């Protein structure tokens, strides 16, 4: 099996394929025990979504076009959320992940205030689920309590499980066999996940394509989430 420092996890988001169906949002919520968003929480602007679909409208009625942009934690190499944490609850590991250590977090919200992408969320309430949904909670993921910051982890529990399997089987990772919940669920394959350090991987090849760009790249955060521009039709 390859050593851990040979991995650099990244994701490519093809905006030309995204239809805004939000299947990734629901899959992420189910996989990572994201608390239910009730109507009152939306009205209070306290809804939690580890990945959100931003919607943009172009043109004038009736010739209006909708464009969609999935936004999640960018897992920045130079993350502005990390140096402001007073208890080192968030840091960058050697696999390209922006890690969130829940039992260190004291809820200062400094990281959220310093996050230009607005993808970090604070638990204002103790998460609760109806009894009919309690059995669907993922036992591999911690249920975050009130007062904790949380965000996308690239489904780190799946990464850890796959690495244990590879070690036991004594083999290397096959490109495409490890997928976070959002990537696994996307019906149009708009999301691609893999090892950016492997030049033969699909994600590494797409990340170097002519359509690639990064959100707020001018800030110098060096995200590990790469976007592909939408292909416009010439009219």
KANOR-V384056 format. One record per residue. N is the residue number from 1. RES is the residue in one small letter. OMEGA is omega in whole degrees, 0 to 359 (none if undefined). BURIAL is + if it has 24 or more other C-alpha atoms within 12 Angstrom, else -. D_LAST is the distance of its C-alpha to the last C-alpha in Angstrom with 1 decimal. Layout:
n=N res=RES omega=OMEGA burial=BURIAL d_last=D_LAST
n=N res=RES omega=OMEGA burial=BURIAL d_last=D_LAST
This chain:
n=1 res=x omega=179 burial=- d_last=51.1
n=2 res=x omega=177 burial=- d_last=49.2
n=3 res=x omega=183 burial=- d_last=50.4
n=4 res=x omega=183 burial=+ d_last=48.6
n=5 res=x omega=175 burial=- d_last=47.7
n=6 res=x omega=179 burial=- d_last=45.6
n=7 res=x omega=168 burial=+ d_last=43.1
n=8 res=x omega=187 burial=+ d_last=40.4
n=9 res=x omega=179 burial=+ d_last=38.4
n=10 res=x omega=181 burial=+ d_last=34.7
n=11 res=x omega=174 burial=+ d_last=31.6
n=12 res=x omega=179 burial=+ d_last=27.9
n=13 res=x omega=180 burial=+ d_last=25.4
n=14 res=x omega=183 burial=+ d_last=22.0
n=15 res=x omega=178 burial=+ d_last=19.8
n=16 res=x omega=181 burial=+ d_last=17.1
n=17 res=x omega=185 burial=+ d_last=19.7
n=18 res=x omega=179 burial=+ d_last=21.3
n=19 res=x omega=179 burial=+ d_last=21.0
n=20 res=x omega=184 burial=+ d_last=23.5
n=21 res=x omega=178 burial=+ d_last=26.2
n=22 res=x omega=174 burial=+ d_last=29.0
n=23 res=x omega=179 burial=+ d_last=31.0
n=24 res=x omega=180 burial=+ d_last=31.6
n=25 res=x omega=180 burial=+ d_last=33.1
n=26 res=x omega=180 burial=+ d_last=35.5
n=27 res=x omega=178 burial=+ d_last=36.5
n=28 res=x omega=180 burial=+ d_last=37.3
n=29 res=x omega=181 burial=+ d_last=39.3
n=30 res=x omega=183 burial=+ d_last=41.3
n=31 res=x omega=189 burial=+ d_last=41.9
n=32 res=x omega=176 burial=+ d_last=43.0
n=33 res=x omega=176 burial=+ d_last=45.0
n=34 res=x omega=185 burial=+ d_last=42.7
n=35 res=x omega=181 burial=+ d_last=44.5
n=36 res=x omega=179 burial=+ d_last=43.3
n=37 res=x omega=179 burial=+ d_last=41.2
n=38 res=x omega=184 burial=- d_last=42.8
n=39 res=x omega=182 burial=- d_last=41.5
n=40 res=x omega=179 burial=- d_last=44.0
n=41 res=x omega=175 burial=- d_last=42.9
n=42 res=x omega=180 burial=- d_last=39.3
n=43 res=x omega=179 burial=- d_last=40.6
n=44 res=x omega=182 burial=- d_last=42.6
n=45 res=x omega=180 burial=- d_last=39.7
n=46 res=x omega=180 burial=- d_last=41.8
n=47 res=x omega=181 burial=+ d_last=39.6
n=48 res=x omega=175 burial=+ d_last=39.5
n=49 res=x omega=180 burial=+ d_last=36.6
n=50 res=x omega=174 burial=+ d_last=36.7
n=51 res=x omega=181 burial=+ d_last=33.0
n=52 res=x omega=178 burial=+ d_last=30.6
n=53 res=x omega=177 burial=+ d_last=27.0
n=54 res=x omega=185 burial=- d_last=25.4
n=55 res=x omega=178 burial=- d_last=22.7
n=56 res=x omega=181 burial=- d_last=20.1
n=57 res=x omega=179 burial=- d_last=17.9
n=58 res=x omega=177 burial=- d_last=14.8
n=59 res=x omega=180 burial=- d_last=13.5
n=60 res=x omega=179 burial=- d_last=15.6
n=61 res=x omega=7 burial=- d_last=17.2
n=62 res=x omega=181 burial=- d_last=16.2
n=63 res=x omega=182 burial=- d_last=12.7
n=64 res=x omega=178 burial=- d_last=14.4
n=65 res=x omega=177 burial=- d_last=13.7
n=66 res=x omega=176 burial=- d_last=16.8
n=67 res=x omega=186 burial=+ d_last=17.4
n=68 res=x omega=181 burial=+ d_last=20.7
n=69 res=x omega=175 burial=+ d_last=23.0
n=70 res=x omega=181 burial=+ d_last=26.4
n=71 res=x omega=179 burial=+ d_last=29.1
n=72 res=x omega=176 burial=+ d_last=32.6
n=73 res=x omega=185 burial=+ d_last=35.4
n=74 res=x omega=180 burial=+ d_last=34.0
n=75 res=x omega=186 burial=+ d_last=37.4
n=76 res=x omega=173 burial=+ d_last=37.4
n=77 res=x omega=178 burial=+ d_last=39.6
n=78 res=x omega=190 burial=- d_last=40.5
n=79 res=x omega=179 burial=+ d_last=40.4
n=80 res=x omega=180 burial=+ d_last=41.4
n=81 res=x omega=187 burial=+ d_last=42.8
n=82 res=x omega=186 burial=+ d_last=45.5
n=83 res=x omega=183 burial=- d_last=47.8
n=84 res=x omega=181 burial=- d_last=48.3
n=85 res=x omega=184 burial=+ d_last=49.8
n=86 res=x omega=183 burial=- d_last=53.6
n=87 res=x omega=177 burial=- d_last=54.6
n=88 res=x omega=179 burial=+ d_last=52.3
n=89 res=x omega=177 burial=+ d_last=50.7
n=90 res=x omega=182 burial=+ d_last=47.4
n=91 res=x omega=181 burial=+ d_last=47.1
n=92 res=x omega=181 burial=+ d_last=45.1
n=93 res=x omega=185 burial=+ d_last=46.6
n=94 res=x omega=178 burial=- d_last=46.6
n=95 res=x omega=177 burial=+ d_last=43.9
n=96 res=x omega=182 burial=+ d_last=41.1
n=97 res=x omega=169 burial=+ d_last=41.7
n=98 res=x omega=190 burial=+ d_last=42.2
n=99 res=x omega=177 burial=+ d_last=45.2
n=100 res=x omega=180 burial=+ d_last=46.5
n=101 res=x omega=188 burial=+ d_last=50.3
n=102 res=x omega=184 burial=+ d_last=51.0
n=103 res=x omega=172 burial=- d_last=54.7
n=104 res=x omega=187 burial=- d_last=54.6
n=105 res=x omega=178 burial=+ d_last=52.3
n=106 res=x omega=172 burial=+ d_last=54.1
n=107 res=x omega=178 burial=+ d_last=51.2
n=108 res=x omega=181 burial=- d_last=51.0
n=109 res=x omega=176 burial=+ d_last=47.2
n=110 res=x omega=182 burial=+ d_last=47.0
n=111 res=x omega=179 burial=+ d_last=44.4
n=112 res=x omega=179 burial=+ d_last=42.1
n=113 res=x omega=181 burial=- d_last=42.5
n=114 res=x omega=182 burial=- d_last=41.7
n=115 res=x omega=182 burial=+ d_last=38.7
n=116 res=x omega=182 burial=+ d_last=35.4
n=117 res=x omega=179 burial=+ d_last=33.4
n=118 res=x omega=181 burial=+ d_last=35.5
n=119 res=x omega=177 burial=+ d_last=36.0
n=120 res=x omega=185 burial=+ d_last=39.8
n=121 res=x omega=180 burial=+ d_last=41.6
n=122 res=x omega=179 burial=+ d_last=45.2
n=123 res=x omega=178 burial=+ d_last=47.2
n=124 res=x omega=181 burial=- d_last=48.6
n=125 res=x omega=173 burial=- d_last=50.2
n=126 res=x omega=183 burial=- d_last=52.0
n=127 res=x omega=179 burial=+ d_last=49.6
n=128 res=x omega=178 burial=- d_last=50.8
n=129 res=x omega=173 burial=- d_last=49.7
n=130 res=x omega=182 burial=- d_last=51.0
n=131 res=x omega=180 burial=- d_last=53.7
n=132 res=x omega=182 burial=- d_last=51.5
n=133 res=x omega=183 burial=- d_last=49.0
n=134 res=x omega=181 burial=- d_last=51.6
n=135 res=x omega=180 burial=- d_last=51.8
n=136 res=x omega=179 burial=- d_last=48.1
n=137 res=x omega=182 burial=+ d_last=48.5
n=138 res=x omega=181 burial=- d_last=48.0
n=139 res=x omega=180 burial=- d_last=51.5
n=140 res=x omega=184 burial=- d_last=50.0
n=141 res=x omega=179 burial=- d_last=48.4
n=142 res=x omega=172 burial=- d_last=50.5
n=143 res=x omega=185 burial=+ d_last=50.2
n=144 res=x omega=182 burial=+ d_last=49.7
n=145 res=x omega=179 burial=- d_last=52.2
n=146 res=x omega=177 burial=- d_last=52.0
n=147 res=x omega=183 burial=- d_last=51.6
n=148 res=x omega=173 burial=+ d_last=49.6
n=149 res=x omega=178 burial=+ d_last=46.3
n=150 res=x omega=183 burial=+ d_last=43.9
n=151 res=x omega=177 burial=+ d_last=40.4
n=152 res=x omega=179 burial=+ d_last=38.5
n=153 res=x omega=189 burial=+ d_last=40.8
n=154 res=x omega=183 burial=+ d_last=38.5
n=155 res=x omega=185 burial=+ d_last=41.0
n=156 res=x omega=178 burial=+ d_last=43.8
n=157 res=x omega=176 burial=+ d_last=46.2
n=158 res=x omega=178 burial=- d_last=44.2
n=159 res=x omega=180 burial=+ d_last=44.2
n=160 res=x omega=180 burial=- d_last=48.0
n=161 res=x omega=180 burial=- d_last=48.6
n=162 res=x omega=179 burial=+ d_last=46.7
n=163 res=x omega=175 burial=+ d_last=48.5
n=164 res=x omega=179 burial=- d_last=51.9
n=165 res=x omega=180 burial=- d_last=51.0
n=166 res=x omega=179 burial=- d_last=50.1
n=167 res=x omega=179 burial=- d_last=53.4
n=168 res=x omega=181 burial=- d_last=55.4
n=169 res=x omega=178 burial=- d_last=53.8
n=170 res=x omega=181 burial=- d_last=54.0
n=171 res=x omega=179 burial=- d_last=50.5
n=172 res=x omega=179 burial=- d_last=47.3
n=173 res=x omega=174 burial=+ d_last=44.1
n=174 res=x omega=183 burial=- d_last=41.7
n=175 res=x omega=177 burial=- d_last=38.1
n=176 res=x omega=182 burial=- d_last=36.4
n=177 res=x omega=178 burial=- d_last=39.7
n=178 res=x omega=183 burial=+ d_last=39.8
n=179 res=x omega=169 burial=+ d_last=37.2
n=180 res=x omega=184 burial=+ d_last=37.4
n=181 res=x omega=182 burial=+ d_last=37.0
n=182 res=x omega=180 burial=+ d_last=33.4
n=183 res=x omega=181 burial=+ d_last=32.4
n=184 res=x omega=187 burial=+ d_last=34.5
n=185 res=x omega=186 burial=+ d_last=33.0
n=186 res=x omega=184 burial=+ d_last=29.3
n=187 res=x omega=183 burial=- d_last=27.9
n=188 res=x omega=182 burial=- d_last=24.7
n=189 res=x omega=178 burial=+ d_last=26.5
n=190 res=x omega=181 burial=+ d_last=24.5
n=191 res=x omega=179 burial=+ d_last=27.9
n=192 res=x omega=183 burial=+ d_last=29.8
n=193 res=x omega=178 burial=+ d_last=33.4
n=194 res=x omega=184 burial=+ d_last=35.8
n=195 res=x omega=181 burial=+ d_last=38.0
n=196 res=x omega=179 burial=+ d_last=36.2
n=197 res=x omega=177 burial=+ d_last=39.3
n=198 res=x omega=184 burial=+ d_last=38.9
n=199 res=x omega=180 burial=- d_last=36.6
n=200 res=x omega=182 burial=- d_last=36.3
n=201 res=x omega=181 burial=+ d_last=35.0
n=202 res=x omega=183 burial=+ d_last=31.5
n=203 res=x omega=179 burial=+ d_last=31.2
n=204 res=x omega=179 burial=+ d_last=32.4
n=205 res=x omega=180 burial=+ d_last=29.9
n=206 res=x omega=182 burial=+ d_last=26.9
n=207 res=x omega=180 burial=+ d_last=28.2
n=208 res=x omega=181 burial=- d_last=28.0
n=209 res=x omega=184 burial=- d_last=24.5
n=210 res=x omega=182 burial=- d_last=21.8
n=211 res=x omega=190 burial=- d_last=20.1
n=212 res=x omega=172 burial=+ d_last=23.4
n=213 res=x omega=178 burial=+ d_last=24.5
n=214 res=x omega=179 burial=+ d_last=27.3
n=215 res=x omega=178 burial=+ d_last=27.6
n=216 res=x omega=184 burial=- d_last=29.3
n=217 res=x omega=182 burial=- d_last=30.0
n=218 res=x omega=180 burial=- d_last=31.4
n=219 res=x omega=179 burial=- d_last=34.4
n=220 res=x omega=180 burial=- d_last=35.7
n=221 res=x omega=178 burial=+ d_last=36.3
n=222 res=x omega=181 burial=- d_last=35.2
n=223 res=x omega=172 burial=+ d_last=33.8
n=224 res=x omega=172 burial=+ d_last=34.1
n=225 res=x omega=183 burial=+ d_last=31.0
n=226 res=x omega=180 burial=+ d_last=27.9
n=227 res=x omega=175 burial=+ d_last=24.3
n=228 res=x omega=183 burial=+ d_last=21.3
n=229 res=x omega=178 burial=+ d_last=18.0
n=230 res=x omega=179 burial=- d_last=15.2
n=231 res=x omega=182 burial=- d_last=12.5
n=232 res=x omega=177 burial=- d_last=9.1
n=233 res=x omega=176 burial=- d_last=6.1
n=234 res=x omega=181 burial=- d_last=3.8
n=235 res=x omega=none burial=- d_last=0.0
